[in-house]
């Protein structure tokens, strides 16, 4: 596919989505590093797939970068210590997603001594590269936390010809990926060429919403290679429309390919990587330091001093907020992630995870939800859905406990982006209803899957 054709397609308005406000208040705030806290609590489930098992015990002394949790399961990623100190507890913790998992608590000694295992990986082949990616602990840094080595290991019958770098960052408030592009642009490009060469990818597209012109310029300037006649790395400005960064939307916008129901980007020859993930890989290959810290956008009307902060993984949200000056008023809503797809928190004692990209705290006036009223059949939710679903149809089938109807309505393709709820003039809790409907289908089909397997 030629560059001219890619850009010509963007002239048409995207299907579905919502014109959410940007509110990128921290866009021009350079990242500041938070000192190691006195204590971190590091969960063993920070990715899709099998949780890790603690590899340390109470009383052990650990160093920065040391593996403290792992598993032999393929779909998983090891967990590393983000501070040096003593393991004081191995406990259970309830994650914002509702999952319960083991967690390792470490009392920091303030030394931040690096473990001897932290060395640049030796890479001579694709297998060496995949092994190194797993050992780095990298998971998707902007979403559900899909282990990166799994994403980069498609089945043998699948040919990957395109690498899409996701720099869209379409959620309001969040600017963590934008700061990565501005502050570490050479790492971004170095990571791209490493993945491109080791996986034999022909084409790379760096996708960024057009409300980030400075990032587009910075990356375009270093992506252009006059010695590359095919211009294999392109920076593509995308229309600024939520949820532009969702994988299925992004793949269609950048390549024109449609990911079939129940399939992954690799099934249409594409690998999608977050822009911070690709830059981290470049740094890991140079230093060998695994994923032990994460940049967060800390913002919202209840935050005293909004910032972009580089935070040790496992730091409590309370400590992060204190570093940002604390709350200027009691928050009514606390979110891990953005206002569209973020998870609401009951309190700020929970730790920062690998896949966190923002902590937002909102005052009463910004957290108030309008009262729900009956559906007026305006169709705005249908028009806004990027997956072409019909939310009222789903709601009706859910109310009737019609699992077959829910499956015919393709409810399982809902990515819970929130566009339907955002545009609803009746204030309907549509996303919540979609989640309940998906759970109904999952619970109803579990026994059938077990019988088929038997």
C-alpha positions, -999 to +999 in steps of 0.1 A: +000+000+000+015+033-010+018+063+012-004+084-010-032+059-007-029+058+031-032+095+035-060+099+009-082+076+029-080+099+059-100+126+040-132+107+047-147+111+082-141+081+104-171+058+111-184+060+146-166+074+176-171+106+195-156+141+195-145+141+232-127+172+246-090+169+246-080+187+279-043+179+275-034+201+303+000+185+310+011+182+273+040+206+277+050+195+312+083+175+310+083+143+329+096+144+365+110+114+383+095+104+416+120+093+443+115+057+455+088+055+481+093+039+515+073+009+505+060-007+473+034-034+469+039-052+435+010-074+423+017-107+405-010-101+380-002-071+357-010-086+324-035-107+305-029-144+310-015-165+338-006-146+371+030-149+383+040-168+414+063-150+439+099-162+436+109-145+468+099-150+504+094-128+535+127-116+548+146-118+515+167-089+504+161-078+468+177-054+444+163-032+416+155-053+385+155-086+403+128-111+393+103-114+422+075-132+403+073-155+373+055-185+358+062-212+331+030-202+313+036-187+278+009-160+281+025-141+311+054-118+319+078-118+348+076-092+375+106-073+388+115-054+419+113-016+414+132-008+446+159-024+467+151-035+502+135-063+522+104-083+514+081-077+543+050-094+532+034-117+505-002-109+506-035-109+486-047-078+469-079-069+450-071-051+417-094-024+402-106-050+377-120-071+405-093-098+402-077-110+434-040-118+432-008-123+452+014-092+458+050-088+471+055-059+496+091-045+497+104-020+523+128+002+505+164+007+519+168+039+499+199+026+481+184+015+448+211-010+443+209-027+409+207-065+407+236-084+390+212-099+365+206-065+349+227-067+318+220-059+281+206-090+264+227-108+238+206-110+206+217-129+175+184-142+162+146-137+163+144-163+191+170-144+212+149-113+207+116-128+217+133-144+248+147-109+257+113-093+253+098-118+277+126-113+302+121-075+301+087-080+316+071-058+289+034-059+285+011-035+266+016-002+283-015+016+272-043-009+276-051-044+290-014-055+294-010-081+267+025-097+271+047-082+244+066-114+236+033-131+228+023-103+204+056-106+187+054-144+183+025-149+158+018-185+147+041-199+120+014-197+093+009-160+098+029-134+079+034-100+095+042-072+070+032-041+089+041-027+123+018+000+136+031+022+164+001+035+185+008+071+195-028+082+191-035+088+228-071+097+221-084+098+257-089+132+273-062+144+298-036+117+292-003+130+278+021+102+289+027+088+253+030+123+239+058+131+264+075+098+253+075+110+217+088+144+226+114+134+252+126+100+238+120+102+201+153+085+192+144+056+215+111+053+196+129+051+163+157+028+176+130+004+189+111+005+156+142-005+136+151-033+160+116-048+158+114-042+120+147-059+113+143-088+137+108-096+126+113-089+089+085-063+087+083-044+054+063-013+065+061+008+097+033+033+104+036+057+134+000+068+140-006+100+159-037+121+162-034+154+144-039+174+177-003+166+185+016+186+157+049+189+176+051+151+181+043+145+145+070+169+134+097+155+158+091+119+147+087+128+110+121+146+110+139+116+123+118+089+105+126+103+071+156+085+056+169+097+022+188+065+017+155+045+020+138+048-014+107+029-002+104+052+028+094+022+050+088+043+082+059+067+078+043+091+104+006+092+098-015+120+113-050+107+122-082+125+127-086+136+163-116+114+172-121+090+200-114+060+201-088+064+174-062+044+195-083+012+198-065-016+180-093-025+156-100+011+147-063+019+144-055-010+121-084+000+098-075+037+098-038+030+090-040+000+067-076-003+055-077-039+069-106-052+089-099-075+119-125-102+118-146-110+148-126-129+175-093-123+156-062-103+164-042-078+143-017-105+135-045-123+116-045-095+090-007-092+090-003-064+115+014-060+149+004-030+169+027-016+196+023+013+220+048+041+214+061+039+250+065+001+246+087+004+215+109+031+232+112+009+263+124-020+242+152+002+228+163+012+263+161-024+275+184-037+247+209-010+256+208-014+294+191-046+304+170-028+330+135-045+329+102-027+332+102-013+368+087+022+363+060+039+344+052+074+333+018+086+346-003+116+337-016+129+371-044+154+365-080+163+373-098+191+390-090+177+425-052+175+419-032+204+432-003+203+407-010+181+376+022+165+363+037+138+341+055+116+367+079+086+362+068+063+391+083+030+404+058+002+398+041-008+430+040+028+444+007+036+461-015+061+444-016+080+476+022+085+475+019+095+438-007+121+447+014+134+475+042+139+451+018+160+429+011+182+459-019+163+472-056+170+467-068+206+466-102+193+475-116+158+484-119+139+452-154+126+443-141+103+416-107+087+413-097+069+381-069+046+370-067+055+333-087+080+313-123+093+318-136+071+289-122+037+297-105+041+331-114+021+361-129+038+391-111+033+424-126+030+459-095+047+475-059+057+467-042+028+485-039+007+454-005+004+437+006+016+403+006-012+377+026-017+345-003-008+322-013+024+341-009+055+320-028+080+342-043+087+376-072+112+374-089+128+404-121+148+400-139+172+423-176+169+430-186+193+402-168+173+375-178+138+388-215+143+389-235+119+366-268+130+351-298+110+363-307+081+340-340+084+320-358+062+295-343+056+261-357+080+235-347+059+205-326+087+190-300+063+176-270+083+186-254+053+204-257+033+172-241+060+151-213+064+177-204+027+180-171+020+161-180-017+162-214-012+145-234-025+174-270-016+183-270-010+221-308-009+225-310-043+209-284-056+234-302-040+263-335-057+252-318-092+249-301-088+282-334-079+300-350-110+284-319-131+293-317-140+257-281-153+253-286-164+217-299-129+209-269-113+225-246-135+205-264-126+173-261-089+183-223-095+185-221-081+220-188-098+226-171-075+200-179-045+223-146-029+234-163-008+261-149+024+247-178+044+262-188+063+231-224+052+234-227+065+270-209+097+261-234+107+234-266+094+251-289+124+258-308+103+283-278+095+304-283+058+300-257+035+316-250+018+283-214+006+289-224-009+323-252-028+305-229-040+278-205-054+304-233-072+322-245-086+288-210-098+280-207-115+314-241-132+308-228-147+275-195-158+291-212-175+320-237-192+297-211-206+272-185-218+298-202-252+304-205-257+266-168-251+261-159-276+289-182-302+273-167-297+238-132-299+253-141-332+271 
